[in-house]
Amino acid sequence: MKEIENKELSNIDGGAISAWTAIGIGAGIVFLIGVLDGFFRPLKCN
């Protein structure tokens, strides 16, 4: 087995997602929930 140096370890890309991707996915889910809630349970404006 070949040993990997610290310099090579820092260049390895893993399967993690970035924080902005997680925020974007969360915002999309919240938006879709809001659209579906407004469609199925419309409330009058006061």
Phi and psi in degrees as GROMACS dihedral restraints (atoms count N, CA, C in turn):
[ dihedral_restraints ]
;  ai    aj    ak    al  type     phi  dphi    fc
    3     4     5     6     1   -87.7    20    10
    4     5     6     7     1   133.5    20    10
    6     7     8     9     1   -81.9    20    10
    7     8     9    10     1   139.6    20    10
    9    10    11    12     1  -102.4    20    10
   10    11    12    13     1   133.0    20    10
   12    13    14    15     1   -79.0    20    10
   13    14    15    16     1   163.8    20    10
   15    16    17    18     1   -59.7    20    10
   16    17    18    19     1   -36.9    20    10
   18    19    20    21     1   -63.4    20    10
   19    20    21    22     1   -40.1    20    10
   21    22    23    24     1   -71.6    20    10
   22    23    24    25     1   -33.3    20    10
   24    25    26    27     1   -64.2    20    10
   25    26    27    28     1   -35.3    20    10
   27    28    29    30     1   -72.0    20    10
   28    29    30    31     1   -16.9    20    10
   30    31    32    33     1   -92.7    20    10
   31    32    33    34     1    -1.9    20    10
   33    34    35    36     1   -81.3    20    10
   34    35    36    37     1   127.0    20    10
   36    37    38    39     1   -97.0    20    10
   37    38    39    40     1   130.0    20    10
   39    40    41    42     1   -99.5    20    10
   40    41    42    43     1  -166.9    20    10
   42    43    44    45     1   -94.6    20    10
   43    44    45    46     1    11.7    20    10
   45    46    47    48     1   -73.8    20    10
   46    47    48    49     1   151.6    20    10
   48    49    50    51     1   -99.9    20    10
   49    50    51    52     1   154.1    20    10
   51    52    53    54     1   -76.1    20    10
   52    53    54    55     1   164.8    20    10
   54    55    56    57     1   -64.1    20    10
   55    56    57    58     1   -37.5    20    10
   57    58    59    60     1   -67.2    20    10
   58    59    60    61     1   -33.7    20    10
   60    61    62    63     1   -67.0    20    10
   61    62    63    64     1   -42.7    20    10
   63    64    65    66     1   -63.8    20    10
   64    65    66    67     1   -41.2    20    10
   66    67    68    69     1   -65.3    20    10
   67    68    69    70     1   -41.6    20    10
   69    70    71    72     1   -64.0    20    10
   70    71    72    73     1   -42.6    20    10
   72    73    74    75     1   -64.3    20    10
   73    74    75    76     1   -43.9    20    10
   75    76    77    78     1   -61.9    20    10
   76    77    78    79     1   -42.5    20    10
   78    79    80    81     1   -65.1    20    10
   79    80    81    82     1   -38.5    20    10
   81    82    83    84     1   -64.5    20    10
   82    83    84    85     1   -40.7    20    10
   84    85    86    87     1   -65.2    20    10
   85    86    87    88     1   -44.0    20    10
   87    88    89    90     1   -63.1    20    10
   88    89    90    91     1   -39.8    20    10
   90    91    92    93     1   -63.0    20    10
   91    92    93    94     1   -46.0    20    10
   93    94    95    96     1   -63.7    20    10
   94    95    96    97     1   -38.0    20    10
   96    97    98    99     1   -62.8    20    10
   97    98    99   100     1   -41.7    20    10
   99   100   101   102     1   -64.4    20    10
  100   101   102   103     1   -40.8    20    10
  102   103   104   105     1   -65.7    20    10
  103   104   105   106     1   -45.8    20    10
  105   106   107   108     1   -65.4    20    10
  106   107   108   109     1   -37.7    20    10
  108   109   110   111     1   -64.8    20    10
  109   110   111   112     1   -41.9    20    10
  111   112   113   114     1   -68.2    20    10
  112   113   114   115     1   -31.2    20    10
  114   115   116   117     1   -74.9    20    10
  115   116   117   118     1   -44.8    20    10
  117   118   119   120     1   -87.9    20    10
  118   119   120   121     1   -19.4    20    10
  120   121   122   123     1  -136.9    20    10
  121   122   123   124     1    65.5    20    10
  123   124   125   126     1   -68.1    20    10
  124   125   126   127     1   134.5    20    10
  126   127   128   129     1  -114.2    20    10
  127   128   129   130     1   143.4    20    10
  129   130   131   132     1   -74.5    20    10
  130   131   132   133     1   147.4    20    10
  132   133   134   135     1   -77.5    20    10
  133   134   135   136     1   143.6    20    10
